[in-house]
Amino acid sequence: MISRVVTVTLNPAIDETVTLDRLCPGQVHRANAVRFNAGGKGINVASCLADWFAETPIVATGLLGAANATAFETLFAAKHITDACLRIPGETRTNIKLAHEGETTDINLPGPDVDAASLAKIRQRILDLAGPETIILLAGSLPAGIGDGFYAELTEALRERGAQLIVDTSGRPLELVLNANTLPFCIKPNRAELEHFARQSLATDGDIIAISQQLIARGLGLVIVSLGAEGSLFIAQDQILRASLPAIQPASTVGAGDAMVAGIIAALCENAALENIARLATAFAVAKLGQTGPNLPARGVVEELSAKVQITKMGSNKL
């Protein structure tokens, strides 16, 4: 039984979402609207989970610049998220998101440098929050001062403490996690991120399933690969599913992938079967498309979408 969910965001951001009619490089634009939200993968996941759960404690930890932490503190207070973030000198970075014609162009700025003392403190804080009845999410990029192998090292330490661990990152940090001896319980890459790890094209479902099965054979419990408009593949030890749901007209695509991770965690908290994990994760992602900021609509809306998710059984895993 899960008693607590902890999300870890080491490189959070204040998301500045600018809405445009269209984006034409090299030209002057007039914005229709601008919105600022406390963001970063783990922060977004915590926010969506707080909308869903009435009782399960949600804890957000990671690193926040002390000079502009107010947006995060306001979010945590409004949604009753436990604030376990470490304040460090300087400002949390700003990510600029240009929303235009149903698409979003991201301009992600670098975060502050993290010194050795702050790194040691946040590592210990994360470990102190771990336990056998805890789901922990390691999410997002790593700021300057934290080596690419930090998630891989944390994975081993957290698994030793019995935590159910999910890692949602990309590039070199993901590669090092997946090449380590101790693997997390779950990852949720998209096709491009998995291709980067595999160092080959994964053009077909069979290609994706094959590399995922190799990872499961080495200790992963669940691989979820998001494929955009094609839906997502859910690959476990004994079952393989595809889940899809036509997307609604998006108010913002910002954070939809993070909402999917929140749906995965929500289902795991309920000890759900793979089909129900797929339904809830897909419903969370599509429901988020109708919202601005890291928010879900009313629970009934998400449940209605969940019932409409199309599930295709793709056979049993041969492991």
N, C-alpha and C positions, 0 to 999 in steps of 0.2 A: 504494500500500500504506500503510495507516494504521499509524503507529508509536506513537501516543500519543493518549489521550483526556483532555481537560481540561474539568472542569465548574466553572462560575463561579456562586457563590452569594453575592450581596452583602447579602442580608437573611435569614440563616439563623435557625433557631429550635431550641430544645429543645422537642420535642413531648411534652406531658403528656397522655396518652390515658387518660381515665377511662371505665370500662365500667359502664353502668347497665342495669337491666332495662327501664326506660322513662324518657322525659323528659317531665315535666309542668311547664311554666313556672309560677313562683310557689310551687312546693312544695319541701319539703325532701326530698333524695334520699340514699340510702345507696349508696355505690359498691361494686361487686363486686371491682374491681381498679383499679390505677393503674400506668402504665408510663411511663418517661421514655426518649426516644430523641433522639439528635442528629439534627436534621432540617433542612429547607429543601430546595427542589426539586433543586438541583444535588448536594447532599449525598446525598439519597436515590438519585439516579441513579448516582452514583459507587459507592455501597454495593452496589446491585444488579449493576452491571457487574463489581465485584470478585468477586462470587459466581460470575459466569459465566465470566470470563476467567482463564486460568492464567498467561498471559504478557504480554498487552498492558498496558503501564503505564497506570494510572489516576491522574490528578492532580486533587486538589480544591483550588481556590483561591477567594478571596473574603474576607470580613471576619468576624472572630470577636472577641467581647468577651473581653478578657484575663482578666476576673474569673471567668468560668465556662466556660473552654474545655476543661476536662477530659473532658467527655462526647464531644466531637468528637475529641480526641486519642486517646482510648481506642478509638473506632471506627476511626480511620485506622490505628492500630497493629495492631488485630486483623485487619483486612482487607488490610493491606499497600497502603493507598492513600497516595500521596505527599502530604504535607501542605504545600501552598504558600499557606496562608491567612495573611493579614496580621492581626496582633493589634492591636486598637484599645482605648482606655480604656473601661471600663464592662463591662456584661454583655450577652451575646447574649439576645435576647428569648425569652419562653416563649409557645408557642401551645397553647391548651387545646382538646382534641378530646374531645367527649362521644360515646361509642359506645353506641348504643341501638337495639334492635330492627332490626339489620341496617343502620342508617344512622349517619352521623357528623355531628354539629353542631360546626362549627369556630368558635373564638373566637380570632382572630389579634391579638396585641398589637403595638404599634409597636416598631420597632427603635431602636437608639441613633442619635443624630445623627452624621453623618460629616463631619469637617472637611476643608478643602481639601487639606491636606498628605497625609492618608490617602487621599483620592480620587486624587490624583496618583500616589501609590505603587502603589495597587492597579491603576490603569490601566496603568502601565508593566509591572507584574508579569504581567498578562494578555497584553500584547503580546509580552513576552519568551518566553512559553510557546507562541506561535503559530508555525506553519510549514506548508509544503505537505503534510506527511504527518500533520497533526494535525486531529482533530475537536474543535471547541470548542462547548460548550453554555453559552449565557447563559440563566439560569433564575431565575424568581421575581420578586418585587416589588423595588422600590428603596427603601432607607431614606431617612429625612430627611437632607438635605444633598447628595443626588445627584439631579440634575435628570431629568425624565422622558425627555429626549432622549439620555441616556447610552448606552443600548443601540444606538440608531440611529447615534451617532457611532462607537461601538466596532465596529459591523458593517462600516462602510467601512474602518476601519483594519485589522481582522482579515482581511477579504477581500483587501486589498492584499498581505497576507503569505501568501496562498495557503491559509489554513485553510478547512476545510469547516465551515461555521457553522450551528448550530441555535439557534433562539431559542424559548423557552417562557415567555412572559409574557402579560400581559393589560392591558386598559384603555389608558390614555394611552401608556405605554411601547411597547406593541405597535402602536398606531396610528401613532406616530412612526416606528417601524421600517419599517412597511409603506408609509408615504408618502414614505420617503427615496429617493434616486436609486439607492443600492446596497442590494440586498436580501440576506438570508441565503440559505443553500441550502434550509433546511427550517423550517417552523413546525408546531406541533401544538395549535391552539386547539380548544376545544369549540364547540358551536353558538352559545351565548350570547356567547362571546368574539369569534367571527367576526361575529356580528350587530352587536356594539358597534362594530367597525371599519367594517362596511359601512353602518351607520346605517339598517338596514332589517331586516325580518323575513326569515329564511331558513328557511321552513317546510318546503320540499321538498328532496329530493336535488338536483334541477335548480337550485334557487336557490344551494345550497352550491357545486355544481360550477361554476356560472357565475362567481361571485366568485373562486373559486380559480383558474379559468382566466385571469382577468384578471391575477391576481398572477403566475402562471407566465409569462404573456406579457411581464411586466415584469422577469423575471429569477429568480424563485423556481424551485427545482428540484423541490420536493416539498411538497405541502400535505396534512396528515393531520388530519382533523376527527373528534374523538371524539363519539359520539352516545349514550353510556350503554348502555342495554339493547339499542339498535338496532345496536350494533357501531360501526365506524369506516369513514370513507371515505378512501381513499388515492388521491390525484390527482397524477399525474406528467405530464410533457410528452407522453407517447405512450400512456398507459394510465390507466384509472380502475377501481378495485376497491372492493368492500365486503367487510370481514372481520368475522366474528362468531363467538362461542363462548359457549355458556351458562355463566354465572358459577357457580362453586362457592359453597357457604355461606361467607360471609366471616368470617375471624377479625377482620379490620380492613380497612376500605376506605382507610385512611390511606396515601397514597403510591402508590396503584394507577396513577394517571395518570403519576407519575414513573417507575414501573416500565415503562410503555409507552414512554416516551422512551428508557429504557435499552435496551429491545428494539430500537428503531429504530437506535440507535447501534451495538449489537452486530451487527445485520445489515449496516449500512453498513461496518463494519470488515471484514466478510467479502465486501464488494463484491457483495452479494446483489441479485437481481432484485426487482422490486416485489412480486411475490407472496410471496416469502420474507421481505421486510421486513414485510409485513402479517401473515404467520403468526407471526413471532417477536415482533413488538410486541404482538400480541393475546395470545399465550401468556404473555409476561412479565406483562402486566397482570392476567390471570386467575390466574396462579400466585401473584402477590403477595397476592391476596385471602385465601389460606389461611395467610398469615404475619402475625405481629406484628412491628412494626419494619420498617426498610428492608432487607428480606432476601428472597431467592428460595429456593425449595426446591431439592432436588438437581437437577442438570442433566437427568437422565433424565426427571424429572417435567415439566419445561418442554418438552423435546423431544416427549414424548407429547402434551401439549396442543397444541403447534404442528402436529402431524400432523392434529389433529382440527378445526382452524380451518376454518370454512366460508368459501370465497372465491366471490364473485359478480363476474363480469366485466361491467362496465357500459359497454363500448364503448371505442373509442380516443378519446383527446383530439384535438380538431380543430385544435390549434395547429400 
